[in-house]
Each structure stands twice: as C-alpha cells, then as structure tokens.
Amino acid sequence: MLAGTDGVALRPPPEPDILSSVTVRMYSTSWCSDCWRAKAFLRQHGIAFEEIDIERNDDAAQLVTRHNDGRRSVPTFDIDGKFYGNPRIPVLAGILGVAI
C-alpha cells in the first residue's frame, strides 16, 4: 500500500475486476451534499456500494458515531472492514485505487 498526503493508505491502481471484489458500504443521510458527490463518484467509476441511511437506521447511526469520535459524520465508508469518515473525493479515489 502507498501512503497518501492525509496519511491514509492508498491502494495501487486496480486491475480489471478488482473493484468488484471490494466491499463498500456508505453511511449517509438524504440531505448530505457530500454524500451526493460521493455516490456520483462511485457510480461514475462503476463501483458497487451499499448505501445505509443513518436517519432510518439507529444501529447504523451508532456505528457511525463510534467510528467518528462521537460525531455523526457522513458520508462514512466501510471499505473492506476499514472505516473512513467523510473522505474528500481524491482521498476516496486513492483508498479505492481509482485514478481521477
């Protein structure tokens, strides 16, 4: 793994079909503009993801709070079991190994 400027481990560029094996869960709300941009980015790059609305799921809201130092920060991503709170699109791309 490579290290990004934010100290986040970055994946090397993916080979074909590598991203299809990555599990991506996005914890979001309906009103979050960062969530809208993140969803558009994932769709644009053909990355499958599960979206979980923390306003409709109390367990998910608690999970997000636990992984973000007590804050309900969205979007929060669970990527293959590792959590990232509201990463900027370039950071998210690096985590996923997507060139932008």
Z-matrix of the N, CA and C atoms (Angstrom, degrees):
N
C 1 1.455
C 2 1.527 1 109.83
N 3 1.300 2 115.50 1 148.59
C 4 1.450 3 122.71 2 177.23
C 5 1.519 4 108.72 3 -99.13
N 6 1.319 5 118.56 4 159.77
C 7 1.457 6 121.77 5 177.00
C 8 1.514 7 109.22 6 -105.93
N 9 1.335 8 116.61 7 131.07
C 10 1.454 9 122.35 8 177.88
C 11 1.516 10 110.89 9 -86.31
N 12 1.318 11 116.54 10 176.74
C 13 1.456 12 121.10 11 -178.53
C 14 1.517 13 112.43 12 -66.06
N 15 1.329 14 117.81 13 -22.29
C 16 1.464 15 121.31 14 178.95
C 17 1.519 16 111.33 15 -93.24
N 18 1.334 17 117.53 16 9.18
C 19 1.451 18 120.92 17 -179.37
C 20 1.522 19 113.14 18 77.71
N 21 1.335 20 117.04 19 8.14
C 22 1.459 21 121.85 20 179.70
C 23 1.520 22 108.47 21 -86.37
N 24 1.315 23 116.59 22 135.75
C 25 1.465 24 120.43 23 177.78
C 26 1.520 25 109.03 24 -67.24
N 27 1.308 26 115.84 25 128.78
C 28 1.454 27 121.73 26 179.85
C 29 1.525 28 109.72 27 -106.24
N 30 1.310 29 115.18 28 142.29
C 31 1.457 30 119.91 29 177.01
C 32 1.532 31 108.65 30 -83.28
N 33 1.325 32 118.23 31 148.72
C 34 1.460 33 119.38 32 171.82
C 35 1.522 34 108.80 33 -66.17
N 36 1.338 35 118.76 34 160.54
C 37 1.463 36 120.14 35 179.73
C 38 1.530 37 110.42 36 -52.46
N 39 1.335 38 116.44 37 136.73
C 40 1.460 39 119.43 38 -175.81
C 41 1.515 40 112.77 39 -74.24
N 42 1.307 41 114.96 40 150.13
C 43 1.452 42 120.79 41 170.35
C 44 1.518 43 106.23 42 -86.60
N 45 1.340 44 118.44 43 163.11
C 46 1.461 45 119.98 44 179.60
C 47 1.528 46 110.70 45 -52.01
N 48 1.311 47 115.49 46 138.31
C 49 1.463 48 124.93 47 177.07
C 50 1.525 49 114.18 48 72.25
N 51 1.329 50 120.10 49 -1.65
C 52 1.460 51 121.18 50 177.09
C 53 1.523 52 109.56 51 -64.37
N 54 1.351 53 117.42 52 -44.72
C 55 1.454 54 120.30 53 -177.41
C 56 1.516 55 112.26 54 -65.18
N 57 1.324 56 117.94 55 -21.96
C 58 1.460 57 119.09 56 178.33
C 59 1.524 58 111.15 57 -70.52
N 60 1.333 59 117.57 58 -17.94
C 61 1.461 60 119.92 59 179.36
C 62 1.526 61 112.54 60 -94.97
N 63 1.338 62 117.76 61 -5.09
C 64 1.458 63 122.26 62 179.33
C 65 1.528 64 108.58 63 -83.50
N 66 1.325 65 116.63 64 133.18
C 67 1.456 66 121.19 65 176.71
C 68 1.523 67 108.85 66 -95.05
N 69 1.335 68 115.89 67 119.02
C 70 1.463 69 121.45 68 -178.44
C 71 1.530 70 108.80 69 -121.69
N 72 1.322 71 115.51 70 120.87
C 73 1.466 72 121.61 71 172.29
C 74 1.522 73 106.42 72 -116.33
N 75 1.324 74 114.69 73 132.19
C 76 1.459 75 120.23 74 179.69
C 77 1.518 76 108.62 75 -116.91
N 78 1.323 77 115.68 76 118.79
C 79 1.461 78 121.69 77 176.46
C 80 1.519 79 107.22 78 -92.35
N 81 1.332 80 116.61 79 126.03
C 82 1.457 81 120.42 80 -170.19
C 83 1.526 82 111.10 81 -145.41
N 84 1.333 83 114.56 82 -178.21
C 85 1.462 84 123.29 83 168.89
C 86 1.521 85 106.77 84 -132.90
N 87 1.310 86 116.40 85 163.46
C 88 1.472 87 120.23 86 -178.09
C 89 1.521 88 112.49 87 -71.35
N 90 1.321 89 118.53 88 -24.58
C 91 1.457 90 122.19 89 -174.37
C 92 1.525 91 114.42 90 -97.45
N 93 1.315 92 118.45 91 -1.01
C 94 1.460 93 123.12 92 -172.26
C 95 1.538 94 112.06 93 -82.65
N 96 1.332 95 116.83 94 113.59
C 97 1.470 96 120.30 95 -179.38
C 98 1.527 97 112.02 96 -69.37
N 99 1.340 98 118.51 97 -32.31
C 100 1.466 99 120.24 98 174.86
C 101 1.531 100 109.88 99 -63.58
N 102 1.332 101 116.31 100 -35.43
C 103 1.470 102 120.73 101 177.23
C 104 1.523 103 110.40 102 -64.67
N 105 1.332 104 117.11 103 -43.16
C 106 1.468 105 120.83 104 179.62
C 107 1.526 106 109.96 105 -59.79
N 108 1.342 107 116.73 106 -44.33
C 109 1.470 108 119.92 107 -179.81
C 110 1.529 109 111.03 108 -65.54
N 111 1.315 110 116.61 109 -40.90
C 112 1.467 111 120.25 110 179.84
C 113 1.526 112 110.82 111 -64.11
N 114 1.329 113 117.17 112 -43.10
C 115 1.477 114 120.47 113 178.19
C 116 1.523 115 110.53 114 -62.03
N 117 1.337 116 116.34 115 -42.91
C 118 1.472 117 119.85 116 179.24
C 119 1.527 118 110.27 117 -61.52
N 120 1.333 119 117.10 118 -42.22
C 121 1.463 120 121.55 119 178.45
C 122 1.529 121 110.65 120 -60.72
N 123 1.331 122 116.76 121 -49.27
C 124 1.465 123 120.29 122 -179.12
C 125 1.527 124 111.08 123 -60.81
N 126 1.315 125 117.08 124 -44.86
C 127 1.472 126 120.48 125 179.15
C 128 1.526 127 111.39 126 -64.11
N 129 1.331 128 116.35 127 -42.57
C 130 1.472 129 121.29 128 -179.84
C 131 1.528 130 111.26 129 -58.13
N 132 1.324 131 116.10 130 -34.09
C 133 1.459 132 120.64 131 -177.96
C 134 1.524 133 113.19 132 -99.38
N 135 1.329 134 116.46 133 9.73
C 136 1.461 135 120.86 134 175.23
C 137 1.521 136 113.89 135 66.42
N 138 1.318 137 116.97 136 30.11
C 139 1.465 138 121.28 137 -178.72
C 140 1.525 139 108.70 138 -94.72
N 141 1.318 140 115.82 139 117.01
C 142 1.459 141 120.51 140 178.54
C 143 1.517 142 109.82 141 -69.72
N 144 1.325 143 116.10 142 141.33
C 145 1.461 144 120.01 143 178.74
C 146 1.514 145 109.83 144 -151.88
N 147 1.315 146 114.47 145 156.10
C 148 1.454 147 121.93 146 173.66
C 149 1.517 148 106.77 147 -105.17
N 150 1.328 149 117.05 148 128.28
C 151 1.460 150 120.95 149 178.43
C 152 1.524 151 109.27 150 -102.71
N 153 1.321 152 115.54 151 132.93
C 154 1.457 153 121.76 152 -179.40
C 155 1.530 154 107.69 153 -125.81
N 156 1.326 155 116.20 154 118.72
C 157 1.462 156 122.32 155 -178.54
C 158 1.531 157 108.87 156 -83.98
N 159 1.326 158 116.02 157 114.64
C 160 1.468 159 119.34 158 -176.27
C 161 1.528 160 112.24 159 -73.11
N 162 1.325 161 118.01 160 -12.76
C 163 1.465 162 120.27 161 175.75
C 164 1.529 163 111.37 162 -78.22
N 165 1.309 164 115.87 163 -18.54
C 166 1.469 165 120.76 164 -178.89
C 167 1.526 166 112.64 165 -108.34
N 168 1.331 167 116.47 166 -4.80
C 169 1.455 168 120.24 167 -175.07
C 170 1.532 169 108.86 168 -136.75
N 171 1.328 170 115.73 169 101.53
C 172 1.471 171 120.35 170 -177.02
C 173 1.524 172 112.72 171 -62.22
N 174 1.337 173 117.58 172 -37.38
C 175 1.468 174 120.08 173 178.73
C 176 1.524 175 110.53 174 -62.83
N 177 1.329 176 116.06 175 -41.06
C 178 1.464 177 120.50 176 178.59
C 179 1.530 178 110.64 177 -65.63
N 180 1.327 179 117.01 178 -40.25
C 181 1.463 180 120.76 179 178.27
C 182 1.528 181 110.43 180 -61.64
N 183 1.320 182 117.10 181 -41.03
C 184 1.466 183 120.63 182 178.00
C 185 1.517 184 111.45 183 -65.87
N 186 1.324 185 116.52 184 -39.44
C 187 1.465 186 120.89 185 178.57
C 188 1.536 187 110.22 186 -62.33
N 189 1.328 188 116.18 187 -45.55
C 190 1.470 189 120.91 188 178.96
C 191 1.527 190 110.29 189 -60.79
N 192 1.306 191 116.45 190 -44.69
C 193 1.463 192 120.93 191 179.27
C 194 1.525 193 111.05 192 -61.56
N 195 1.307 194 116.54 193 -42.14
C 196 1.475 195 121.39 194 179.96
C 197 1.525 196 111.82 195 -63.19
N 198 1.335 197 117.61 196 -36.39
C 199 1.471 198 121.13 197 -176.63
C 200 1.529 199 113.56 198 -89.98
N 201 1.335 200 117.15 199 -0.91
C 202 1.467 201 120.87 200 -178.39
C 203 1.527 202 111.80 201 -128.02
N 204 1.327 203 116.06 202 39.87
C 205 1.472 204 121.45 203 175.24
C 206 1.528 205 112.83 204 52.01
N 207 1.337 206 116.22 205 42.24
C 208 1.454 207 121.01 206 176.16
C 209 1.512 208 115.30 207 86.77
N 210 1.322 209 118.03 208 0.86
C 211 1.469 210 121.55 209 -179.30
C 212 1.526 211 110.32 210 -101.97
N 213 1.320 212 115.73 211 147.66
C 214 1.470 213 121.02 212 174.23
C 215 1.532 214 107.98 213 -90.96
N 216 1.298 215 116.11 214 67.26
C 217 1.462 216 123.23 215 -175.72
C 218 1.528 217 109.94 216 -83.66
N 219 1.338 218 115.15 217 124.44
C 220 1.459 219 120.42 218 177.07
C 221 1.520 220 109.30 219 -130.62
N 222 1.330 221 116.46 220 148.29
C 223 1.450 222 125.32 221 -2.61
C 224 1.531 223 111.42 222 -74.45
N 225 1.300 224 114.42 223 146.24
C 226 1.460 225 121.69 224 169.07
C 227 1.516 226 106.20 225 -115.09
N 228 1.312 227 115.74 226 133.85
C 229 1.458 228 120.98 227 -178.87
C 230 1.515 229 111.29 228 -111.25
N 231 1.317 230 114.78 229 139.15
C 232 1.460 231 123.28 230 167.68
C 233 1.522 232 103.99 231 -110.50
N 234 1.318 233 115.95 232 107.58
C 235 1.471 234 121.55 233 -179.02
C 236 1.515 235 107.04 234 -115.43
N 237 1.316 236 114.10 235 107.70
C 238 1.470 237 121.14 236 -177.39
C 239 1.527 238 111.93 237 51.44
N 240 1.342 239 116.29 238 40.85
C 241 1.461 240 120.80 239 175.12
C 242 1.514 241 115.92 240 87.02
N 243 1.325 242 118.07 241 -0.54
C 244 1.460 243 121.88 242 178.18
C 245 1.534 244 107.91 243 -109.93
N 246 1.336 245 116.47 244 135.24
C 247 1.458 246 120.94 245 -173.63
C 248 1.524 247 112.51 246 -101.16
N 249 1.352 248 114.65 247 141.73
C 250 1.461 249 123.03 248 179.61
C 251 1.525 250 107.67 249 -135.35
N 252 1.323 251 117.11 250 120.39
C 253 1.458 252 121.78 251 -179.93
C 254 1.509 253 112.37 252 -92.18
N 255 1.309 254 115.98 253 115.53
C 256 1.467 255 124.89 254 175.98
C 257 1.528 256 113.67 255 45.35
N 258 1.330 257 117.34 256 57.06
C 259 1.469 258 118.56 257 177.34
C 260 1.526 259 110.13 258 -72.44
N 261 1.322 260 116.10 259 142.26
C 262 1.466 261 119.82 260 173.26
C 263 1.535 262 108.08 261 -64.24
N 264 1.319 263 116.80 262 157.48
C 265 1.471 264 121.63 263 -176.67
C 266 1.534 265 111.54 264 -55.88
N 267 1.342 266 120.88 265 -44.95
C 268 1.459 267 118.77 266 178.75
C 269 1.533 268 112.54 267 -61.54
N 270 1.325 269 117.44 268 -35.02
C 271 1.467 270 120.74 269 177.63
C 272 1.513 271 109.84 270 -69.27
N 273 1.333 272 116.91 271 -44.25
C 274 1.464 273 120.99 272 177.54
C 275 1.526 274 110.68 273 -59.59
N 276 1.323 275 116.65 274 -42.29
C 277 1.465 276 120.50 275 177.20
C 278 1.513 277 110.95 276 -59.89
N 279 1.319 278 117.33 277 -43.44
C 280 1.454 279 121.31 278 178.62
C 281 1.517 280 112.81 279 -63.54
N 282 1.332 281 116.21 280 -41.78
C 283 1.466 282 120.77 281 178.44
C 284 1.520 283 110.12 282 -59.83
N 285 1.335 284 115.20 283 -41.02
C 286 1.466 285 120.75 284 -177.95
C 287 1.531 286 113.96 285 -85.61
N 288 1.341 287 116.09 286 -9.20
C 289 1.453 288 119.83 287 -179.36
C 290 1.514 289 113.19 288 74.66
N 291 1.329 290 115.91 289 32.24
C 292 1.471 291 121.77 290 -178.93
C 293 1.522 292 108.85 291 -104.64
N 294 1.312 293 116.67 292 127.79
C 295 1.464 294 121.10 293 177.44
C 296 1.525 295 108.74 294 -77.47
N 297 1.347 296 115.61 295 134.49
C 298 1.475 297 119.20 296 175.02
C 299 1.510 298 109.95 297 -127.15
